[in-house]
Amino acid sequence: MPDSNPTIWCNAKLAPEPLAELRAALAPYRFIYSDKIVNNISPGIPDPKLAEADIAFGQPDAGQVMELKNLRWVHLSSAGYARYDRQDLRDALKQRGAMLSNSSAVFAEPCAQHALAFILAAARQLPNALIDQQTKKSWIVLPMRSSSFLLTGQTLLIVGFGQIGQRLAELLAPLKMNLIALRRCPRGDEPIPTRPITELDELLPTADHVVNILPASAGTENFFNAPRLARFKPGSIFYNIGRGATVDQAALRAALTENRMAAAFLDVTVPEPLPPTDPLWTTPNCVITPHSAGGANDEFHRAVRHFLANLKRFGARQSLMDRII
């Protein structure tokens, strides 16, 4: 490494214990903890102190990332990187040999388990049981038994096959479902049958379950629009743990209200937080969790340790985990 003692800047919103762990591990370095702290969803706030850094961990302002020539590596505390997915930023980093990585590995396991929980809850009719418990308490045994179903043999599409999708496929394997992944450019070595995402419309009428794990980008905005939702198999179930902007929520509400699909399970929406008055809250057969799929009780510790592991790789000139640029 050209500088054996680089300056590391951080604006990630961390709980006290993970922050203390980070400070202790970075004792050999000059460490700047910004007073402009943001969470993973919020855009970074310009910070003059970033100009002193060689390495940034968190959510730095994208404009500063492009401008600051001494910034050699940015490690995002999030899996999403839509606001950094810009050609001008890519060109600026490549021109000076700087790198950008994210924290996909931190969130893959909890997101995959959250998606699995959604799928199992749908099959075993848990939302309807909870509604009955909180309202009529009518012990709806026959309707519950007759509407529950086995996942064995059903077809499930995983739309977006990065780390989350691959882990979800592993978790679903024992259930003996017909799993098909869709991604922009299949490599040919995927563990389950994988098709180009351009073939999604052809596959939708055959799917019992559609799991959306697409990131937010100009190419995925309202990707699941009214014409695409109209191609869903009657009685199918939609799950979104990607980004809210990838779904036309008005079209989704219409499909649910008109019983053209059985249910939707959403961890992400537009906007976030979803206002209490938004009709999505009261849409029939729509289950909403508050962008919690990536969360776990050790989330901040795992994020810090992922960065520190990558820092060792950076210092040893090894390839970075979750490298984007």
Residue pairs with C-beta under 8 A, 6 or more apart in sequence:
1 314
1 315
1 317
3 54
5 28
5 29
5 30
6 29
6 30
6 53
6 54
6 55
6 72
7 29
7 30
7 31
7 32
7 52
7 53
7 54
7 55
8 26
8 29
8 30
8 31
8 32
8 53
8 54
8 55
8 56
8 57
8 311
9 32
9 34
9 47
9 49
9 50
9 52
9 53
9 55
9 56
9 57
9 58
9 60
10 22
10 31
10 32
10 33
10 34
10 56
10 57
10 58
11 33
11 34
11 36
11 37
11 38
11 44
11 45
11 47
11 56
11 58
11 59
11 60
12 37
12 38
12 40
12 57
12 58
12 59
12 77
12 303
13 37
13 38
13 39
13 40
14 22
14 300
14 303
14 304
15 300
17 300
17 301
18 300
18 301
18 303
18 304
19 33
19 300
19 304
21 301
21 304
21 305
22 31
22 304
22 307
22 308
23 31
23 33
25 304
25 308
32 49
32 52
32 53
34 47
34 49
34 50
34 58
35 47
36 44
36 45
36 46
36 47
38 44
38 45
38 58
38 59
39 59
40 59
40 77
40 78
40 80
41 78
41 272
41 291
42 59
43 59
43 61
43 62
43 83
44 58
44 59
44 60
44 61
44 62
44 64
45 61
46 61
46 63
46 64
47 60
47 61
47 64
50 56
50 60
50 61
50 64
50 68
50 71
51 64
51 68
51 70
53 68
53 70
53 71
54 70
54 71
54 72
54 73
55 71
55 72
55 73
55 74
55 75
55 311
55 314
56 65
56 71
56 73
56 74
56 75
57 75
57 77
57 307
58 76
58 77
59 76
59 77
59 78
60 71
60 74
62 83
62 84
62 86
62 89
64 71
65 71
65 74
65 84
65 89
65 92
65 93
65 100
66 88
66 89
66 92
66 93
67 92
69 96
71 98
72 96
72 97
72 98
72 99
73 98
73 99
73 100
73 101
73 314
73 320
74 84
74 93
74 98
74 99
74 100
74 101
75 100
75 101
75 102
75 103
75 307
75 310
75 311
75 320
76 84
76 100
76 101
76 102
76 103
77 103
77 303
77 307
78 102
78 103
78 107
79 102
79 103
79 104
79 106
79 107
79 108
79 111
79 164
79 294
80 102
80 215
80 216
80 243
81 100
81 102
81 215
81 324
82 215
82 216
82 217
82 243
84 100
84 324
85 217
90 325
92 98
93 99
93 100
93 325
94 325
98 325
99 314
99 320
99 323
99 325
100 323
100 324
100 325
101 310
101 320
101 321
101 322
101 323
101 324
102 322
102 324
103 303
103 306
103 307
103 322
104 162
104 163
104 164
104 322
105 163
105 306
105 321
105 322
106 294
106 299
106 302
106 303
106 306
107 164
107 293
107 294
108 162
108 163
108 164
108 166
108 167
109 167
109 296
110 293
110 294
110 295
110 296
110 299
111 164
111 167
111 168
111 213
111 241
111 293
111 294
112 164
112 165
112 167
112 168
112 170
112 171
113 171
114 241
114 267
114 289
114 292
114 293
114 294
115 164
115 168
115 211
115 213
115 239
115 241
115 293
116 168
116 171
116 172
118 239
118 241
118 265
118 267
118 287
119 151
119 156
119 172
119 209
119 211
119 237
119 239
120 126
120 151
121 127
121 265
121 287
122 209
122 237
122 262
122 263
122 265
123 148
123 149
123 150
123 151
124 148
125 144
125 147
125 148
127 263
127 285
127 287
128 140
128 143
128 144
128 147
129 140
129 144
132 138
132 139
132 140
151 172
151 175
151 177
152 175
152 176
152 177
153 176
153 177
153 178
154 177
154 178
154 208
154 209
155 177
155 178
155 180
155 206
155 207
155 208
155 209
156 172
156 177
156 178
156 179
156 180
156 207
156 208
156 209
156 210
156 211
157 180
157 181
157 182
157 200
157 203
157 204
157 207
157 209
157 210
157 211
158 165
158 168
158 169
158 179
158 180
158 181
158 182
158 192
158 211
158 213
159 182
159 197
159 200
159 210
159 211
159 212
159 213
159 214
159 242
160 182
160 183
160 212
160 213
160 214
160 215
160 242
161 169
161 181
161 182
161 183
161 190
161 194
161 213
162 183
162 213
164 213
164 241
165 181
165 183
165 211
165 213
166 190
166 191
168 211
168 213
169 179
169 181
169 191
169 192
170 191
172 179
173 179
179 192
179 193
180 192
180 193
180 194
180 195
180 203
180 207
181 190
181 192
181 193
181 194
181 195
182 194
182 195
182 196
182 197
182 199
182 200
182 203
183 190
183 194
183 196
183 197
184 196
184 197
185 196
186 194
186 195
186 196
187 194
188 194
195 203
200 228
201 228
201 231
204 210
204 228
204 231
204 232
204 233
205 231
205 232
205 233
206 233
207 232
207 233
207 236
208 233
208 235
208 236
208 237
209 236
209 237
209 238
209 239
210 232
210 236
210 237
210 238
210 239
211 239
211 241
212 223
212 224
212 238
212 239
212 240
212 241
212 242
212 246
212 247
213 241
213 242
214 220
214 223
214 242
214 243
214 246
215 242
215 243
216 242
216 243
216 245
216 246
220 242
220 243
220 245
220 246
221 245
221 246
222 245
222 246
222 247
222 248
223 246
223 247
224 238
224 240
224 246
224 247
224 248
224 251
224 252
225 248
225 251
226 248
226 251
226 254
229 238
229 248
229 251
229 252
229 255
229 260
229 261
230 255
230 260
232 238
232 255
232 260
232 261
234 260
234 261
235 261
235 262
236 261
236 262
237 261
237 262
237 263
237 264
237 265
238 252
238 261
238 263
238 264
238 265
239 264
239 265
239 266
240 246
240 247
240 264
240 265
240 266
240 267
240 268
241 267
241 268
241 293
242 268
243 268
244 266
244 268
244 269
244 270
244 271
244 272
245 270
247 266
247 270
249 269
249 270
249 280
252 264
252 283
252 286
253 279
253 280
253 283
253 286
254 260
255 261
256 263
256 264
256 283
256 284
256 285
256 286
257 283
257 284
262 285
263 285
263 286
263 287
264 283
264 285
264 286
264 287
265 286
265 287
265 289
266 280
266 286
266 287
266 288
266 289
267 288
267 289
267 290
267 291
267 292
267 293
268 291
268 293
269 278
269 280
269 288
269 291
272 290
272 291
273 290
274 280
274 281
274 288
274 290
280 286
280 288
281 288
296 302
306 321
306 322
309 321
310 320
310 321
310 322
313 319
313 320
313 321
314 320
